[in-house]
Amino acid sequence: MRKISFLLFFSLIFSAFSSGAPLRIVSLSPDITKSLYLLGLEDRVIGVTRYCPRKEGKEIVGSVLEINVEKVFSLHPDLVIGTEEGNPKKPIEKLKSLGLNVLILGKESRVKDIFDNFILLGKAVGKERQARRIVQQTRATLEAIKKRWAGKSPRRVFIQVGTSPLVAAGGNTPITDMVSYAGGQNIFSDLARYPRINPEEVVRRDPQVILILTMSEQGDFLRSWERLGWQKSALFLLNADSYGSLTPEGVGEGVEKLYRILWGGQ
C-alpha cells in the first residue's frame, strides 16, 4: 500500500513538472487563495496574506495592500498571483523587476469577470479543464435560479457596504450582478461602483429589502434602518468576506442565499 501511495505521489509530481505547472505559488489576495484551493492546489500554495483562509502552515507575506516583497522573494515561488484592484502597483512592479513570474488578474465588475479570471488562473496553474468545468456548473446553477422567479417583478434592493460614511454598492459590481440573478434590482445601479449616499436617498428610493455587508454580527446596523421605518424582516446581514472574495463556487452559493432572502419559500 505504501509503495502504491508513493508511486501515486511521484506520478502527480512528475505530471506537474512535465506540464510546466507551478509547484510553489504565492497568493496575494483571499479570493485567489480560495480559487487555488477550489482547484485542489492547497499543497502548492506556499505563501498567503494574513487575511487568507486556511493559512496554517503557509508563509505570511503581508496583507493585500502591504506586500512584503522581500518575504515573497525569499520563498523562491514559481508563480506569484495578485489582482489589479486589490494589490498596489509599486510592490507588484518590484516583484517583476526581481525576475519573479507574476500573474495579475483583472478588474471584476460583473460575475462574468470572476469566471474569466478563474479560467485564466486555471490556465496558469495547469487546471484549465477543471476551471472551465466549475464555471460551467456555476452558470447552470445561476440559470436554474433565474427560472424560479421568472415572470415576477424584481425586488427593489439596497446593498450597504459601508457605514461611516454610508456607502452603497452601485452599478458594475459583482454583488449587483448577483442580486440580479437572484431576482432583485439594486436601487443604486445607476450610480458609480461604490457611491457615498445619505439615508434620505435610500428612503426616497424605497427598497423592499436591505442587505448589509459586514464582518460584524452586531444589531446596530439593523436598528438604524428600523428607526427609519423598515421592518426587521426586510433587513439582512451578509458576511462581507463571502460576497467580497468570490470564486465561481462562492457566486453560486451566494446567489442561492440571495434568492432565499428575496423570495423565501416561493
Beta strands, then each sheet from edge to edge (+ up, - down):
strand 1: 25-27
strand 2: 45-48
strand 3: 59-60
strand 4: 79-83
strand 5: 102-105
strand 6: 155-162
strand 7: 167-168
strand 8: 184-186
strand 9: 209-214
strand 10: 235-239
sheet 1: 3+ 2+ 1+ 4+ 5+
sheet 2: 7+ 6- 8-
sheet 3: 7+ 6- 9- 10-
end
